[in-house]
């Protein structure tokens, strides 16, 4: 008796589509890149315009480059060459860049000359927003049971449901990550992409946007504002502890009961 042939789903790479899907249709509604996009869309970038020449050829829009950099950093991608490749290969970066393809020199020049210290502050505020919502965690990296070398990045961003972390702890971790990111700007290294993301409240996004607008509008007061924010964390930390413990109890009960995390 002749062996029956297996059945496969249709596969036609050259098949034409009357209405090809847009990139927006391919991006999940609850993906991380949408949050980065929403936050940066609302930031006033007028203070950065002074770094651009008014004559000569046009430049890539700073809003697009900022989205690529921030989403790249929270995706553990710090290399300008890898960011350049991501804009051509990843639908998330292609969507954020609106199919623009800045090269690595453009990316490095933007973050090293035009953004300067502003990128660090924006990156930090976005990470704090996500981590305080319990959507992103920063974990120590181990290799074969041993911590990686001190001159490498010993932390990695992990996208998943997590208990919100105290700001002071996050800031210390971010300081190390930032040093590593700065070294990668010249060493050209990088880390893997993250998995999916979960939505956050509009109120939290707007709060972060307001902070960033103040920082970008008044660069000379960045240090003073930073101290004020640290003072706020110290003042409100005890109340946050109670909130964290309550969240831990809720998550613990759900895990024991096998129910879904909302």
ChimeraX attribute file (.defattr): number of C-alpha atoms within 10 A of each C-alpha:
attribute: neighborCount
match mode: 1-to-1
recipient: residues
	/A:1	3
	/A:2	4
	/A:3	5
	/A:4	6
	/A:5	6
	/A:6	5
	/A:7	6
	/A:8	6
	/A:9	5
	/A:10	6
	/A:11	7
	/A:12	7
	/A:13	6
	/A:14	6
	/A:15	6
	/A:16	8
	/A:17	7
	/A:18	5
	/A:19	6
	/A:20	7
	/A:21	9
	/A:22	9
	/A:23	14
	/A:24	15
	/A:25	8
	/A:26	11
	/A:27	15
	/A:28	14
	/A:29	14
	/A:30	13
	/A:31	15
	/A:32	25
	/A:33	24
	/A:34	21
	/A:35	22
	/A:36	22
	/A:37	20
	/A:38	15
	/A:39	21
	/A:40	23
	/A:41	15
	/A:42	16
	/A:43	20
	/A:44	16
	/A:45	17
	/A:46	11
	/A:47	14
	/A:48	16
	/A:49	12
	/A:50	10
	/A:51	11
	/A:52	11
	/A:53	10
	/A:54	10
	/A:55	6
	/A:56	6
	/A:57	6
	/A:58	9
	/A:59	11
	/A:60	14
	/A:61	11
	/A:62	18
	/A:63	18
	/A:64	19
	/A:65	18
	/A:66	25
	/A:67	21
	/A:68	26
	/A:69	23
	/A:70	24
	/A:71	24
	/A:72	23
	/A:73	22
	/A:74	24
	/A:75	21
	/A:76	21
	/A:77	24
	/A:78	28
	/A:79	26
	/A:80	27
	/A:81	18
	/A:82	17
	/A:83	25
	/A:84	20
	/A:85	16
	/A:86	18
	/A:87	22
	/A:88	16
	/A:89	11
	/A:90	13
	/A:91	17
	/A:92	23
	/A:93	25
	/A:94	18
	/A:95	21
	/A:96	24
	/A:97	22
	/A:98	14
	/A:99	13
	/A:100	17
	/A:101	17
	/A:102	20
	/A:103	15
	/A:104	18
	/A:105	11
	/A:106	16
	/A:107	21
	/A:108	17
	/A:109	13
	/A:110	19
	/A:111	21
	/A:112	14
	/A:113	10
	/A:114	17
	/A:115	16
	/A:116	13
	/A:117	14
	/A:118	17
	/A:119	18
	/A:120	15
	/A:121	17
	/A:122	23
	/A:123	19
	/A:124	18
	/A:125	17
	/A:126	21
	/A:127	25
	/A:128	23
	/A:129	19
	/A:130	25
	/A:131	23
	/A:132	19
	/A:133	20
	/A:134	20
	/A:135	22
	/A:136	25
	/A:137	23
	/A:138	19
	/A:139	12
	/A:140	12
	/A:141	16
	/A:142	12
	/A:143	8
	/A:144	6
	/A:145	7
	/A:146	8
	/A:147	11
	/A:148	15
	/A:149	11
	/A:150	8
	/A:151	10
	/A:152	15
	/A:153	21
	/A:154	18
	/A:155	19
	/A:156	19
	/A:157	22
	/A:158	19
	/A:159	22
	/A:160	15
	/A:161	17
	/A:162	17
	/A:163	20
	/A:164	22
	/A:165	21
	/A:166	16
	/A:167	19
	/A:168	14
	/A:169	10
	/A:170	17
	/A:171	16
	/A:172	10
	/A:173	17
	/A:174	19
	/A:175	13
	/A:176	16
	/A:177	22
	/A:178	17
	/A:179	13
	/A:180	20
	/A:181	22
	/A:182	15
	/A:183	17
	/A:184	18
	/A:185	19
	/A:186	12
	/A:187	13
	/A:188	16
	/A:189	16
	/A:190	22
	/A:191	16
	/A:192	10
	/A:193	16
	/A:194	17
	/A:195	11
	/A:196	13
	/A:197	20
	/A:198	20
	/A:199	14
	/A:200	16
	/A:201	9
	/A:202	12
	/A:203	9
	/A:204	15
	/A:205	19
	/A:206	15
	/A:207	12
	/A:208	20
	/A:209	22
	/A:210	15
	/A:211	15
	/A:212	23
	/A:213	18
	/A:214	15
	/A:215	20
	/A:216	22
	/A:217	16
	/A:218	12
	/A:219	13
	/A:220	10
	/A:221	12
	/A:222	17
	/A:223	11
	/A:224	9
	/A:225	16
	/A:226	13
	/A:227	11
	/A:228	12
	/A:229	13
	/A:230	13
	/A:231	12
	/A:232	11
	/A:233	15
	/A:234	12
	/A:235	11
	/A:236	10
	/A:237	15
	/A:238	10
	/A:239	9
	/A:240	15
	/A:241	14
	/A:242	11
	/A:243	14
	/A:244	17
	/A:245	12
	/A:246	13
	/A:247	16
	/A:248	15
	/A:249	12
	/A:250	12
	/A:251	19
	/A:252	12
	/A:253	12
	/A:254	14
	/A:255	12
	/A:256	8
	/A:257	9
	/A:258	9
	/A:259	10
	/A:260	8
	/A:261	9
	/A:262	7
